[in-house]
């Protein structure tokens, strides 16, 4: 029986480290900042892309007649890895595996994932999803990249307070066809003929059509490409500058992933206690009360200044792209 799955961020460093911890070699993720095919082409070879988007709960993406774009390929599941999503919060890792487990001729996925693929390919999609959800290895690696938090929000949110739902899906060329692999759909979605060479152009066209169906104010999308480890390219071409840049990036990812695993409430509490002790030592309770009053006044002034710069307090808020 599987335990729970936590949400993880749509982040290149998280996804790269996650698949490496599953045994995958010489593969990394890069965030795409534009829908320009040239950006994808610059990262060749590209194995697929992972798309994060706000799930349209009010307008179903597919009907019994088919999806709003492309067509269901019900027979494809017999030959490619496609799994139904059967548990909440697993869609990020499921999207990654939807690409990786269909690229075994191009990517070294490792012994454990190889065994998982061999075991699940004889199963129908719904049972593949159950097998993924019940994999201790995959779940534990996935959860190791969840943000640590000592707090649990148990309030029921409804209406405008309810959080938007976000979902991960994969696009990848398989056997000459561009497939959209979404575990919430009944089958792989075919977007027509597509080779590895024209994947960049064709997937961008599909994504542009999809994004165009949203309100023009909706900007909460994230796109990550799965490509060959750029350090390997740098070594192949003797590009020392690229190699140094990619090694720095890996060190940054390692540091950021370490921070995600820890919460700092205890640390902040100890710092605060130390400050309070020092203020009391300086002048007793009166000095402490004065410090608190001055701190609150500074915060009030800072908030007023920020509201003024934002034109009366209507500036944009932060957007959480985790799922």
Order of alpha helices (4+ residues) and beta strands (2+ residues): alpha-beta-alpha-beta-beta-beta-beta-alpha-alpha-alpha-alpha-beta-beta-beta-alpha-beta-alpha-alpha-alpha
